[in-house]
Amino acid sequence: MTDAFGAPVSRNTLLRLIASLPDPPTATPRVVGVDEYAQRKGRIYGTVLVDVETRRPVDLLPDREADTLAAWLAERPDIEIVCRDRAPFFAEGATRGAPQALQVADRWHLWHNLGEAAEKCVYRHRGCLRPTPAPRDEPQGNSEPAASSPWPTGHRFAERTRAKHATIHALLTAGHSKRSVARQLGMGLNTILRFSRAATSEELFTGQWQSRSTKLDAYKPYLDQRWQEGCTNAWKLWEEIKEQGYPHGYGNVRNYVSRALRRKPQPIGPRPPSARAVTRWILTHPDALTENDRLHLKAVLANCPELTALAEHVRSFAHMLTHLQGDQLPAWVEAATATTELPSLRRFAQHLERDLDAVVAGLSQPWSSGVVEGHVNRIKMLKRQMFDRAGFELLRKRVLLA
């Protein structure tokens, strides 16, 4: 490899020269943004600090511990504002290291957390998403109830038993002896005798295995209800009853769905909207919704007063966020905490109370952590360029010297 002066140089020498360069001179920022970046995703994280006014990175820290951030801030007493997300280690580090600074919670993270809480509320009331079917007229006349079988049509054991019963009786009717039938079918004589005594195959469906209770029996009504509501994903159904205390694995639920539920008729009518789609409609400004989405949302809200209350809370929070009216937040938190029908929204409001001053400042001040998020994405790009060589010291030099 050749450098700018035409002299041959190795890669390691270039990296060593970059690492030995002095840090660029930086003035103490008045407004600093703090966020985390991944050195090794899911395992090792660091902290990036950015001057929000100049939009330049100030420093990289090797971890995201509160002590490290507090020590960095304590060396710079001129910092007046700290923009951060609501991570507890950043809140603690900023409080200890810069008690004189105003902490500002980032608005994007607040809106993102509200969206997650709203989706959980919509999913909790997913039964309201399917429109109420119109009543159907009862059929005239007395119809005979269908003969019930302990094993439904299509069950592999039942079908195999019915086929054997039909074959054995057909051979016996043709004049074959029971021993001859046993030899032809490769079955025991006692089995042939048992099948020959049964006039119908349904008489053979007896035994302890037929009526044995299982741990799934207590959850079958719920599974039937969710199937009628439109949830046909066996894995999703298993996750739902697992949260209710079902102790076993996915296989039993999958077998019940494939053998019993898939043979039941589906409700007539359009497929209900997903919880994520309804959440998107609620979080979107009404003027930005399409006419079709607006009509669907209106139908959903008309069918569920809880989701109507959720939409009102979301819109009032959005008004505070877009118009920087953070002084209205305590009243909003009090109203949202009182909504017992929306536990996820209530928990979100209770979490805001723990960091109330920073959230009020985030909804009142024009500062945000958007510029910091941009530098986090840039660090990801640098790491890809430095694959297998993106150590902390070299990465820090490249971020600060760019």
Backbone torsions as a table, in degrees:
resi	resn	phi	psi	omega
1	MET	NA	143.8	-178.4
2	THR	-118.2	136.2	-179.1
3	ASP	-85.5	-170.8	-176.5
4	ALA	-66.2	-22.4	-178.8
5	PHE	-93.2	2.4	177.8
6	GLY	84.7	6.3	179.9
7	ALA	-91.7	137.7	178.4
8	PRO	-67.5	139.8	-179.4
9	VAL	-152.8	146.6	-178.8
10	SER	-87.4	166.4	178.1
11	ARG	-62.1	-44.0	-178.1
12	ASN	-62.3	-36.4	178.1
13	THR	-65.0	-42.1	177.7
14	LEU	-61.5	-44.4	179.5
15	LEU	-65.1	-37.4	178.5
16	ARG	-66.4	-38.7	178.1
17	LEU	-66.5	-40.0	177.8
18	ILE	-63.8	-42.5	-179.0
19	ALA	-66.4	-26.1	-178.4
20	SER	-85.8	-6.8	179.4
21	LEU	-65.9	143.4	178.3
22	PRO	-70.9	154.3	176.6
23	ASP	-65.5	143.3	177.9
24	PRO	-66.4	145.6	178.5
25	PRO	-67.7	130.8	-180.0
26	THR	-133.1	138.6	175.1
27	ALA	-82.8	153.9	178.0
28	THR	-64.1	121.6	-177.7
29	PRO	-71.4	150.8	174.3
30	ARG	-84.4	-38.0	177.8
31	VAL	-120.8	117.3	-177.1
32	VAL	-116.4	137.2	175.0
33	GLY	-104.8	139.5	-175.1
34	VAL	-125.5	133.6	174.8
35	ASP	-156.5	168.2	179.8
36	GLU	-100.4	154.2	172.0
37	TYR	-136.0	156.3	-176.0
38	ALA	-96.2	119.8	168.7
39	GLN	-80.0	-38.2	173.1
40	ARG	-142.3	105.8	-167.6
41	LYS	-55.2	130.5	179.7
42	GLY	84.5	-7.2	-175.5
43	ARG	-132.2	-50.5	-174.8
44	ILE	-124.1	125.3	-179.7
45	TYR	-127.7	148.1	175.1
46	GLY	-123.0	-175.5	-178.2
47	THR	-124.2	133.3	175.4
48	VAL	-111.7	136.1	-180.0
49	LEU	-119.7	131.3	-173.3
50	VAL	-129.4	138.6	171.6
51	ASP	-76.9	109.8	-173.5
52	VAL	-66.6	-32.4	-177.4
53	GLU	-73.0	-44.0	179.8
54	THR	-91.5	-11.6	178.6
55	ARG	64.6	28.2	-179.9
56	ARG	-110.8	141.5	175.1
57	PRO	-67.9	140.2	-178.0
58	VAL	-101.9	-41.9	-177.7
59	ASP	-165.6	161.2	171.3
60	LEU	-121.4	135.0	177.6
61	LEU	-108.7	147.0	-172.7
62	PRO	-74.6	-10.1	179.8
63	ASP	-146.4	-177.1	178.7
64	ARG	-120.9	33.8	179.9
65	GLU	-79.7	149.5	179.9
66	ALA	-64.2	-37.1	-179.1
67	ASP	-63.8	-42.0	-179.2
68	THR	-64.4	-44.0	179.5
69	LEU	-67.3	-40.5	179.8
70	ALA	-62.6	-40.7	179.5
71	ALA	-65.7	-38.8	179.2
72	TRP	-65.9	-43.5	-179.4
73	LEU	-69.5	-34.4	-178.1
74	ALA	-64.7	-26.7	178.3
75	GLU	-77.9	-5.4	-177.0
76	ARG	-131.9	76.9	-175.4
77	PRO	-70.3	-7.9	-179.0
78	ASP	-83.4	-3.7	179.1
79	ILE	-67.8	129.2	-175.9
80	GLU	-105.8	-30.7	-175.7
81	ILE	-136.5	135.9	176.4
82	VAL	-120.2	115.3	176.4
83	CYS	-95.0	129.2	-174.8
84	ARG	-153.6	168.8	168.6
85	ASP	-87.6	-168.3	-173.4
86	ARG	-97.4	21.5	177.1
87	ALA	-63.0	135.2	-175.2
88	PRO	-64.7	-33.1	-178.6
89	PHE	-70.4	-33.2	175.2
90	PHE	-71.3	-38.6	178.5
91	ALA	-64.1	-44.8	-179.9
92	GLU	-67.1	-42.6	-179.9
93	GLY	-63.8	-40.3	178.9
94	ALA	-68.5	-36.9	179.6
95	THR	-66.3	-41.6	-178.2
96	ARG	-78.7	-37.2	-174.4
97	GLY	-86.6	-28.9	-178.4
98	ALA	-137.2	69.1	-179.3
99	PRO	-63.9	-21.3	-179.4
100	GLN	-80.4	-13.8	-173.3
101	ALA	-88.7	150.6	173.9
102	LEU	-86.4	125.0	178.9
103	GLN	-92.3	131.5	-176.5
104	VAL	-120.9	116.3	176.4
105	ALA	-75.4	138.5	-175.7
106	ASP	-72.1	134.3	-175.7
107	ARG	-69.5	-36.1	-179.8
108	TRP	-61.1	-42.9	179.4
109	HIS	-65.0	-36.6	177.0
110	LEU	-62.4	-46.0	180.0
111	TRP	-66.8	-37.6	177.8
112	HIS	-63.9	-43.7	179.1
113	ASN	-65.6	-37.3	176.3
114	LEU	-64.4	-39.1	177.9
115	GLY	-62.5	-40.1	177.5
116	GLU	-63.8	-42.4	178.6
117	ALA	-65.2	-39.7	-179.9
118	ALA	-64.7	-40.1	179.7
119	GLU	-64.5	-37.7	176.5
120	LYS	-64.8	-37.5	177.8
121	CYS	-66.0	-42.9	179.7
122	VAL	-64.1	-42.1	179.9
123	TYR	-64.7	-35.1	178.7
124	ARG	-63.2	-33.1	179.9
125	HIS	-106.1	36.2	-176.6
126	ARG	-65.5	-21.9	178.0
127	GLY	-64.1	-21.8	179.1
128	CYS	-80.8	-10.3	-174.9
129	LEU	-76.8	-23.7	178.5
130	ARG	-87.2	126.5	179.6
131	PRO	-63.3	147.6	-179.2
132	THR	-67.7	122.9	-178.3
133	PRO	-68.7	147.0	178.1
134	ALA	-70.8	143.4	-179.5
135	PRO	-65.3	138.5	180.0
136	ARG	-103.8	147.7	179.3
137	ASP	-68.2	142.4	178.2
138	GLU	-72.8	139.6	178.3
139	PRO	-64.8	142.6	179.9
140	GLN	-79.7	150.3	176.0
141	GLY	89.9	163.3	-179.8
142	ASN	-95.1	107.0	179.2
143	SER	-91.1	143.1	178.8
144	GLU	-71.6	132.1	176.9
145	PRO	-64.5	141.1	179.7
146	ALA	-65.0	139.7	178.9
147	ALA	-65.3	125.0	-177.4
148	SER	-89.2	142.3	178.2
149	SER	-120.2	140.9	178.2
150	PRO	-63.7	-19.5	177.3
151	TRP	-125.2	124.1	-177.1
152	PRO	-69.7	160.5	176.0
153	THR	-62.9	133.4	-178.4
154	GLY	102.2	-14.8	176.7
155	HIS	-67.0	131.5	-170.2
156	ARG	-63.5	-38.1	178.7
157	PHE	-68.6	-42.1	-179.0
158	ALA	-64.8	-44.2	-178.9
159	GLU	-64.9	-38.9	179.0
160	ARG	-65.4	-40.2	180.0
161	THR	-67.3	-41.8	178.6
162	ARG	-63.4	-39.9	179.4
163	ALA	-65.5	-42.4	178.1
164	LYS	-63.1	-42.0	-178.8
165	HIS	-62.5	-43.4	-179.5
166	ALA	-66.1	-40.8	-179.4
167	THR	-65.7	-45.1	-178.5
168	ILE	-62.9	-46.3	-178.5
169	HIS	-68.7	-30.9	177.2
170	ALA	-67.0	-40.3	178.2
171	LEU	-68.5	-39.2	178.9
172	LEU	-66.4	-38.7	178.7
173	THR	-65.6	-31.4	179.5
174	ALA	-76.1	-4.5	175.8
175	GLY	105.3	3.4	179.1
176	HIS	-76.4	147.2	176.4
177	SER	-79.0	164.9	-179.0
178	LYS	-65.1	-38.6	178.0
179	ARG	-65.2	-38.2	178.8
180	SER	-64.9	-40.3	178.3
181	VAL	-64.1	-40.1	179.5
182	ALA	-62.7	-41.3	179.6
183	ARG	-67.8	-41.4	-177.7
184	GLN	-65.6	-37.8	-176.1
185	LEU	-94.5	-5.5	-179.8
186	GLY	68.1	35.6	-177.6
187	MET	-119.5	160.9	178.7
188	GLY	-74.3	155.0	-178.6
189	LEU	-64.9	-38.5	179.7
190	ASN	-63.0	-35.7	176.9
191	THR	-65.4	-42.0	178.5
192	ILE	-63.4	-41.0	178.7
193	LEU	-61.9	-42.1	-178.9
194	ARG	-65.3	-41.2	179.5
195	PHE	-69.5	-35.0	-177.8
196	SER	-70.7	-29.9	179.8
197	ARG	-74.8	-20.8	-177.8
198	ALA	-85.2	118.7	179.3
199	ALA	-67.2	-35.5	177.9
200	THR	-128.5	157.8	179.8
201	SER	-67.7	-23.7	-179.0
202	GLU	-64.6	-25.9	179.8
203	GLU	-68.2	-18.6	-178.3
204	LEU	-83.4	-11.1	-177.6
205	PHE	-85.5	71.2	179.1
206	THR	-133.4	167.1	176.3
207	GLY	124.7	170.5	-176.8
208	GLN	-65.0	-34.0	-177.1
209	TRP	-66.3	-21.1	-174.2
210	GLN	-72.6	-43.9	-173.6
211	SER	-108.9	17.6	-177.7
212	ARG	-69.3	130.0	-179.6
213	SER	-78.5	150.6	179.2
214	THR	-128.7	166.5	178.3
215	LYS	-67.0	-17.7	-178.7
216	LEU	-80.0	-16.3	-174.6
217	ASP	-58.2	-38.2	-177.6
218	ALA	-67.9	-19.8	-176.8
219	TYR	-104.0	-3.3	-178.5
220	LYS	-64.1	-40.1	175.5
221	PRO	-58.7	-39.4	178.6
222	TYR	-66.7	-41.5	178.9
223	LEU	-63.3	-40.6	177.7
224	ASP	-62.6	-41.2	-179.7
225	GLN	-64.8	-44.5	-179.3
226	ARG	-66.2	-33.0	177.3
227	TRP	-64.9	-41.6	177.9
228	GLN	-68.7	-25.3	177.6
229	GLU	-78.4	-8.4	175.5
230	GLY	110.9	-0.5	178.5
231	CYS	-85.7	106.6	-176.6
232	THR	-112.1	13.8	-179.8
233	ASN	-94.7	112.6	-176.6
234	ALA	-61.7	-38.5	180.0
235	TRP	-64.3	-41.1	178.1
236	LYS	-63.8	-41.6	178.7
237	LEU	-63.7	-40.7	178.8
238	TRP	-63.4	-41.9	178.7
239	GLU	-62.1	-36.7	-178.9
240	GLU	-67.8	-46.7	-179.2
241	ILE	-74.8	-23.0	175.3
242	LYS	-64.4	-37.8	176.2
243	GLU	-66.9	-23.3	178.8
244	GLN	-87.1	-3.1	176.4
245	GLY	114.4	6.5	178.8
246	TYR	-65.4	124.9	-168.7
247	PRO	-89.7	-8.8	-171.3
248	HIS	-105.6	-176.5	-171.8
249	GLY	-87.2	-170.9	-173.2
250	TYR	-75.6	-26.5	-172.1
251	GLY	-59.6	-43.3	-178.6
252	ASN	-63.5	-39.8	178.7
253	VAL	-67.0	-42.3	178.5
254	ARG	-60.1	-43.3	-179.7
255	ASN	-65.4	-40.9	-180.0
256	TYR	-65.5	-39.5	179.0
257	VAL	-65.2	-45.2	-176.0
258	SER	-72.6	-32.5	-174.9
259	ARG	-91.7	-30.5	-174.1
260	ALA	-113.9	-53.3	-171.1
261	LEU	-72.7	-37.6	-176.8
262	ARG	-67.6	-13.2	178.5
263	ARG	-94.4	-3.2	177.7
264	LYS	-86.3	145.3	179.5
265	PRO	-67.2	141.9	177.3
266	GLN	-80.5	152.3	177.7
267	PRO	-61.9	140.9	179.4
268	ILE	-78.5	133.0	178.8
269	GLY	135.4	173.1	-179.4
270	PRO	-69.4	154.2	178.2
271	ARG	-67.8	133.9	-178.2
272	PRO	-69.3	153.6	178.0
273	PRO	-67.4	152.6	179.1
274	SER	-75.8	161.6	178.4
275	ALA	-63.2	-34.8	179.6
276	ARG	-67.9	-38.7	179.5
277	ALA	-65.9	-42.9	179.0
278	VAL	-64.7	-38.8	177.2
279	THR	-62.1	-41.1	178.2
280	ARG	-62.4	-39.3	178.0
281	TRP	-63.8	-40.3	-178.6
282	ILE	-68.4	-37.8	-176.7
283	LEU	-79.9	-14.4	-178.6
284	THR	-86.4	141.9	176.5
285	HIS	-59.2	135.1	-176.4
286	PRO	-54.7	-34.7	-179.7
287	ASP	-70.7	-19.9	-178.8
288	ALA	-91.6	-5.5	179.2
289	LEU	-80.0	146.4	172.3
290	THR	-72.0	163.3	-178.9
291	GLU	-62.3	-39.1	179.4
292	ASN	-64.3	-45.5	179.0
293	ASP	-65.1	-36.5	179.8
294	ARG	-64.3	-40.4	179.0
295	LEU	-68.3	-40.9	178.3
296	HIS	-62.9	-44.0	179.4
297	LEU	-63.4	-40.0	178.8
298	LYS	-61.4	-41.2	178.9
299	ALA	-65.8	-40.0	179.5
300	VAL	-65.6	-46.1	-178.1
301	LEU	-67.0	-33.6	178.5
302	ALA	-67.0	-22.8	-177.4
303	ASN	-94.0	-5.4	-174.5
304	CYS	-148.6	106.4	178.6
305	PRO	-65.3	-28.4	178.8
306	GLU	-65.4	-43.1	178.3
307	LEU	-70.2	-28.2	173.7
308	THR	-63.6	-43.2	176.9
309	ALA	-64.5	-38.3	177.8
310	LEU	-61.6	-44.5	-179.8
311	ALA	-62.1	-37.1	178.9
312	GLU	-66.4	-41.9	178.5
313	HIS	-64.4	-42.1	-179.3
314	VAL	-63.9	-42.7	-178.0
315	ARG	-68.6	-36.9	177.6
316	SER	-68.0	-36.2	176.3
317	PHE	-66.9	-40.5	178.1
318	ALA	-63.3	-35.8	177.6
319	HIS	-64.9	-42.1	176.7
320	MET	-62.1	-41.0	-174.8
321	LEU	-70.0	-42.6	-175.4
322	THR	-79.6	-26.3	-178.7
323	HIS	-103.6	7.8	178.1
324	LEU	51.4	55.4	178.9
325	GLN	-112.6	62.0	-177.5
326	GLY	-66.5	-18.7	179.7
327	ASP	-67.0	-16.7	178.6
328	GLN	-87.3	-3.4	-175.6
329	LEU	-63.4	-44.9	-179.7
330	PRO	-55.4	-40.2	178.2
331	ALA	-66.4	-38.6	178.3
332	TRP	-65.1	-42.8	179.1
333	VAL	-61.5	-41.7	179.6
334	GLU	-63.1	-41.4	179.6
335	ALA	-69.4	-40.9	-179.0
336	ALA	-69.8	-32.9	179.2
337	THR	-67.6	-26.2	-177.5
338	ALA	-82.3	-4.2	-177.7
339	THR	-85.8	92.9	-178.3
340	THR	-71.3	-22.9	-179.1
341	GLU	-78.8	-10.3	-179.0
342	LEU	-124.0	75.2	-174.6
343	PRO	-62.9	-34.3	-179.7
344	SER	-67.1	-39.6	176.6
345	LEU	-67.3	-36.9	178.5
346	ARG	-64.6	-41.5	178.2
347	ARG	-65.5	-38.3	177.5
348	PHE	-60.9	-43.7	179.5
349	ALA	-66.1	-38.0	178.4
350	GLN	-66.1	-35.8	176.8
351	HIS	-67.7	-32.5	176.7
352	LEU	-64.5	-33.6	-179.8
353	GLU	-63.5	-29.7	-178.9
354	ARG	-70.1	-23.7	-178.4
355	ASP	-128.7	42.0	-167.4
356	LEU	-63.1	-43.5	-176.3
357	ASP	-61.9	-44.2	-179.8
358	ALA	-67.6	-35.8	179.4
359	VAL	-69.8	-42.2	176.7
360	VAL	-60.0	-41.9	178.0
361	ALA	-64.9	-38.3	178.9
362	GLY	-65.0	-31.5	178.5
363	LEU	-89.7	1.0	-178.9
364	SER	-118.7	-32.8	-175.7
365	GLN	-92.7	151.5	178.3
366	PRO	-78.1	-7.0	-176.3
367	TRP	-76.3	149.7	177.1
368	SER	-152.8	174.0	-178.8
369	SER	-100.2	18.3	-178.0
370	GLY	-59.5	-40.8	-179.9
371	VAL	-65.1	-32.1	179.0
372	VAL	-68.0	-39.7	178.3
373	GLU	-60.7	-36.2	177.1
374	GLY	-63.2	-39.7	178.5
375	HIS	-70.9	-30.4	175.7
376	VAL	-63.5	-41.3	177.1
377	ASN	-65.6	-36.1	178.4
378	ARG	-66.5	-37.3	176.8
379	ILE	-61.7	-38.2	176.8
380	LYS	-60.0	-42.0	179.5
381	MET	-64.1	-43.6	179.7
382	LEU	-63.0	-38.4	178.6
383	LYS	-62.7	-38.9	178.5
384	ARG	-67.0	-38.1	177.3
385	GLN	-65.6	-32.1	-176.4
386	MET	-103.4	36.7	-175.9
387	PHE	-50.8	127.0	178.4
388	ASP	73.1	2.1	177.3
389	ARG	-130.0	11.2	-174.5
390	ALA	-84.9	57.8	172.4
391	GLY	-67.4	162.8	-173.3
392	PHE	-61.7	-46.2	-175.3
393	GLU	-63.6	-46.4	179.8
394	LEU	-67.2	-39.7	177.8
395	LEU	-63.0	-41.2	179.3
396	ARG	-62.7	-41.2	179.3
397	LYS	-63.3	-43.2	-177.9
398	ARG	-66.8	-37.1	179.2
399	VAL	-67.9	-43.8	-175.5
400	LEU	-77.9	-29.6	-175.2
401	LEU	-91.3	-6.6	-176.8
402	ALA	-65.6	NA	NA
